[in-house]
């Protein structure tokens, strides 16, 4: 090998590599903060899982600047609240979810869909490219708000129109059929026990990191974590 | 030329000096997929025809689609150059559409409509002569033409920008039924340099939204390639695209074709 070979196979001197993409992947977590989440320490496990999610997202070089997170809690007297508004993962601090009251899942999903469309508007007006938003529904109980079925239809419709990817997760004891109403007919509803929250959030952060690295035309292969089960 | 994961090629005539390279990205290395970016170029008389194509990772034969498209389009354009004359740019739209149609025809199988879809690929190409040229593009990637303007290289470029769907990881391919709606042309006057790239490169070689080249990358690369012997330059370009800093920005495959008119095109 002569000197010319060595020079030719080295990168061109002076070339700099600054990342110029500002792409975002929006992710909404709708978390059940109803009274029944007190049972079997589920709420404590959920909060620990959220902290793991925060750490894992921040540790991923791509995800920490590209994933944006919003957290909605449902509970109390059929109330919903934004616990953590849109922000880059690098600035995300896991909120503490309190367990108390009822399960207004329909109302929470309506709020999530509204927040997603608002955020898309922000991206569009600022020419920020984005991937399809993820909507994560996590509940252990039956919806208690009167119009939840209409909200479930709107959610199903949004998924069908490719406005969002919906992930319903049933926490032990959940009515899987009712949660399934929020997604396409026949689409799986994942279930997990309180002990698996940590695994779920590790999986979620890893999957989001994968999406941030996805390229046009490339289907992202996302598999359920081994500790989750898909009812047949 | 091919060395493992790197493809490169360089050539020079009195009219054009051209250097191209394609390298496999870490995301394809991880899953054992080959490089699905491809490039081709040819110089015929005063004219240059070149194409950079990016095969879709989700398509079974995206890489093959990219190779067939790049070589097919350049072959077709070269034939048009040799048959044509001064009016070549007046009918560039028809020539390019004819080239794409021809490649689609080679792949298509009337008995199996899935065959075409299996070859999904994007296209960024150029037909350029001494007095100007035209970029053509379907989907993502980018191109830039640097007018003949003395020392201020790459500062007042004509740019061909990517077209994506609503979502950043969705784009358009020559294999889609509505490909003509997504075939965009960008004309430019006489240029000193031009560059074509796949989306794996545009993340650092172009500014945000691909509005203009990022000179922190392109200016030193262009200066180096101007001074290098073409084949040596091509190898250095491949090494640059295969640099860990490039792969840190994008894990995708990367392809780039750079060309210059010696002495700024004599202007």
Interface residues (C-beta under 8 A of the other chain):
Chain A: X4 X7 X8 X9 X10 X11 X12 X13 X14 X15 X16 X17 X18 X19 X20 X21 X22 X23 X61 X127 X129 X130 X131 X132 X211 X213 X214 X215 X216 X217 X218 X219 X220
Chain B: X27 X54 X56 X57 X58 X59 X62 X120 X122 X139 X140 X164 X167 X168 X169 X170 X171 X173 X199 X200 X202 X203 X204 X206 X207 X208 X209 X214 X216 X217 X220 X221 X223 X224 X225 X232 X233 X235 X236 X237 X239 X240 X243 X245 X246 X248 X249 X250 X251 X252
